[in-house]
């Protein structure tokens, strides 16, 4: 089967058109114009606000004008990640789609099914003349992957609907009805660099081949964090030979577990350093889960450059080793669900020092406060500055709401199995919107998407077909 033969054709056609438009977080204007212009060409009302959010209004189909309106919602932006060696300019190049049987992926990059499926599904419904529905409002926001900026700036008074189907989940046959809140912590580590000693050897350490993944949904899977493992290797090496850090950089996104990291260090005794570092690398490899089976850590000679002093270098390693990372608590209410976690997400060097980003999540507000405090406690001994940004609330579920019941009944009638009602340890815009419109009845659904926020992202095309059928039938029953 070719891509053009996939059904429903309208859904996959709109997804392909959207995939041709670069739409990383902060670069969604062209995608917003495509969605708006498509809706206008179909005869609906559509507008773009100051944050590039798109709001579409479609009239009820004949005979259903007196029914309560429904909101379909998702986000325009996608996470931009590429495999090492893949040449792709996310500001210019289209996503290259690869269909392998029932699985759709991209050629060496993230696919963007998170959350291009929301626009594709809604536009296909808006373009159809055989889907009865109440009045529809379709909201597509920007910068969701980088702090939900678009939803923060959206004016909720523009909405009349009090029933929301969010299409930004990734588990077929599951409706998400709660999510974690989150916050980003920004740490600035500063210090003077001087040229390395003449007797030092300069080495480059690179960690790569890790699976990475979504920093919320995959945090419990035991996958290694490239930044944390690089700091671990350097710390082991520092116990065998004094070192000075020339550079340290890893990670790209606060919502993705880092897959790669590199550092350059000047060491007094390269033989002793390599022996200790190699031993630590062997330990890490033995600990890796199967998904991290391609883990590698390589040490090679490098060119000299200005470096932090020995003491300040150890301050940086101590900071990186002490920053919270991983799972810190499980839900008391939902078995198997992570309650609190953090992700040591990004380290990069800028003019004023080394910038570090830690992304924390929790479904308990007091635990989120505590995670902020733990970051500050780790930064204080190193004399690093800390600020917190982009905090968003969690989403507490309604118990057996009308929309949940409709979802379960429709799923069973369509597919003959029992649907699940779940909570997730990830951020959804539902929580932010719910905090502003408390009486909104919300579920979040989606197709089978795997390995979100990584170049291994895949979409099961059959599950997207079933999602479209499900949403259409729910709208028909609402009418």
Secondary structure, 3 states (H helix, E strand, C coil): CCHHHCCCHHHHHHHHHHHCCCCECCCCHHHHHHHHHHHHHCCCEEEECCCCCEEEEECCCCCCCCCCCEEEEEECCECCCECCCCCCCCCCCCCCEEEECCEEEECCECCCHHHHHHHHHHHHHHHCCCCCCCCEEEEEECCHHHCCHHHHHCCHHHCCCCEEEECCCCCCCEEEEEECEEEEEEEEECCCEECCCCCCEEEEEEEECCCCCECCCCHHHCCCCHHHHHHHHHHHHHCCCCEEEEEEEECCCCCECCCCEEEEEEECCHHHHHHHHHHHHHHHHHHCCHHHCCCEEEEEECCCCCEECHHHHHHHHHHHHHCCCEEEEECCCCCCCEEEEEEEEEEEEECCEEEEEEEEEECCHHHHHHHHHHHHHHHHCCCCEEEEEEEECCECCCCCCHHHHHHHHHHHHHHCCCCEEEECCCCCHHHHHHHHCCCCEEEECCCCEECCCCCCCEEEHHHHHHHHHHHHHHHHHHC
